Amino acid sequence: MKHFSKFLLILFVFATSTSFAQTFKFGHINSQELIALMPDRDSAVLKMDKYGKQLQQDMDDIQAEFQTKMNIFQQKQATWTAVVLEDKQKELQQIQARFEAFQTNAQQEYQQMQQILFAPVYQKANETLIKIGKDNGYTYIFDVSTGSIPFFNEAQSTDVMPMAKTMLKIPADKKPMAIPSPADQAAAQGQTKATK
């Protein structure tokens, strides 16, 4: 009888743990990959590119103004009186200070615009994953792009990327749109100016 009680206890624990383990459903996704594929992100990237180009153009205009006035200064400084010379030096210093202030502000504005444009993209991706989790009975969906999951067994976890792509109407073969770096933008502008 004693052995039978132990057997029943072990059977109960096994049955409970088996049914308990089966109630959990795990999924995983690389959210950065999903976001890179979203059409909303492509739109944000294009707007950021346009905004970045406008900021760069404004900086180029200030630099051109400085260079023009510097050239005049260098050509005519020998003919100017001390008062005019001092006035022109101050003017050049003011343009330089304006350029440096603009450059600092432009970086901050660019980052703020990036946050404004990309916040809805991140929110939409998050809402999509929540809906997938609720609609498909997942207990957890892990984001493998954050690096906070040292291990997961892919055989026991479902990649929810295909469901997210379907829900967001992203073609299965879509590749992420490249984000031009500031250096690429500057180089492209330099080529554009050279061809004019």
C-alpha positions, 0 to 999 in steps of 0.5 A: 500500500505504501508503494502504491501511495508513492506511485500515485503521488509520483503519477500525480506530480508527473501528470500535473507537471505535464499538463502545467508545461503544456499550458505554456506556449512560447514564441520569439521574434527579432523585433529589430528585424520586424521593424526594419521590414515595416512600411511605416519605418520606410516612410519614416526613413524617407522623411528623416532623409529629407529632413537631414538633407534640409539641415545639411543644406542649411549648414552648407549655406552658412558655411558658404556665407562664411567662406565668401566673406572670408575670401573678401576679408583676405582680399581686401584686409590690407585696404581697410581701416582698423575700424572696418577690419575689426568690424569684418573680423567680428562678422566672421566670428559671429557667422562661425558662432552661428554655424557652431550653434546651428550644428549643435541644435541641428543634431538635437533636432534631428534626434527629436525628429527621429523619435517623433517619426519612429515612435508610432512604428515601435508602438505599432510593432508592439501592438502587433506582437501583443495581438499575436500573443493574445490571439494565439494563446502565447504565454510569452513572446521573447524578443531575441534582438534585445540580447536579454535571452541567453538561451531559448530552445527553438524547437519549443518556441515558435518564431512569430515573425511570419504572423507579424509580417502577415498582420502588418501586410509585409511581403515575405521577401521584403528586405530592409530599407537602408538608412543613409548615414550622415557621411553618405548624405554629405557625399551624395550632396557633394556629388550633386554639387559637382555635377551642377 
